[in-house]
Amino acid sequence: MEKLLEKIDNPNDLKKLNIVEKEELAEEIRKYLLEIVSNNGGHLASNLGVVELTIALHSIFNCPEDKIIWDVGHQSYVHKILTGRREKMKTLRKIGGISGFPKTSESEYDNFDTGHSSTSISVALGMARARDFFNKYNKVIAVIGDGSLTGGMAIEALNDAGSSKTNIIVILNDNEMSISRNVGGIPALLTKIRTKKTYTRSNNCIKRFFNRVPIIGKPIVNLAHIIKRGIKQAVIPNMYFEDIGFTYLGPVDGHNIQELENILYKSQNIEGPILIHVITKKGKGYKIAEENPDKFHGISSFDVETGEVRIKKDKDYSKQFGEKLVKLASKDEKIVAITAAMKDGTGLKEFADKFPKRFFDVGIAEQHAVRINCRNGSIRIKTCICDIFFIFAKRI
Ligand SMILES: Cc1ncc(C[n+]2csc(CCOP(=O)(O)OP(=O)(O)O)c2C)c(N)n1
């Protein structure tokens, strides 16, 4: 029997499939991703996590007229496979081969050349404003991970988009992981929302109820307002997104194509900025990656049976750096390490394990990471290694 995947040359082919066929297609795509990345190396776990989401997005929206912006872009393999680049994906990480990130020069379905994280909402908002300016009606969708949402630029963009009343859709792909486990207050907020699923489902009923609480007299108005807000905040954590101007939809199971299609379809009829909270699993469908999502975030050629990397590098720059820093820090307790969500990539794992109190992962926030360590009386940057992603500081 001919594989479904071989029949998909563009999103219109995908739209002809029913849900059961799309589910089969998802499994075929997973196998194909594994085949390519285990041979060539690449970003695996994030792509396995967005298979159903990407199928649903290309089923509901009409690309390339509608614009999808992939934050970071490392999770765009499925998008590439579904938009006419299935065969070219075999050239990933080969000289002259396909890019592992969206490239406007590569396809009309790619809208922004990415690599750095936390930019997608800004790009989407700009495109949406341009659309409105030229009286067009296409949809603009930013797909951003919970890790990238910790980046300052993403928060700045949410702030602007929320108050703008512009029609944009932000898909929050929440897998609880950056490259390592996600850190900070925003992931904590998302966890609250996830664990209060039942409450968020009845969000509208609760809101309606509290809005009907009678108000008597001016002082009581204020008091009632504070109490109402307090209770709402306690019961409906997604209020954060609603309060800054977004319509919040979800959370939705990011591996259920039907549910995803329903919510995406619904989003098309809502005015203003929308945030759809999608829950996914990094590495979904390949057990070894599900259990080690950080190792399989970006990986070189590996054995599918064991998950072991084929050629192990003895020493690379990051490893050298990490080892040296551990040596120095063993002799000098004033040395601390700061990373912007790049513990593994910058060779700091051993340091973090050995000196947990002297290790700071500040989330994807390089600007903040640099600034937090400038002289403040007690901490001053002693050395800043050329790569902005990691610095180490010495308390004086
Ligand atoms: C500004 C910046 N800092 C760090 C990185 C390295 N980086 C690439 S992907 C990633 C994690 C992204 O996490 P998330 O947005 O949740 O996506 P996921 O991989 O979990 O789907 C990081 C830190 C980057 N691309 N850009």
The ligand as an ORCA input file, in Angstrom:
! r2SCAN-3c Opt
* xyz 1 1
  C      18.161     33.877     22.109
  C      18.416     32.400     22.129
  N      18.937     31.803     23.233
  C      19.144     30.473     23.262
  C      18.852     29.716     22.178
  C      19.149     28.216     22.191
  N      17.865     27.457     22.185
  C      17.396     26.908     21.052
  S      15.956     26.134     21.288
  C      15.963     26.473     22.922
  C      14.847     25.980     23.793
  C      13.511     26.393     23.281
  O      12.522     25.899     24.123
  P      11.028     25.995     23.675
  O      10.750     27.338     23.108
  O      10.178     25.576     24.823
  O      10.907     24.978     22.485
  P      10.943     23.390     22.516
  O      12.287     23.003     21.998
  O      10.710     22.928     23.916
  O       9.866     22.962     21.605
  C      17.084     27.215     23.277
  C      17.398     27.675     24.648
  C      18.314     30.367     21.029
  N      17.978     29.715     19.936
  N      18.100     31.690     21.037
*
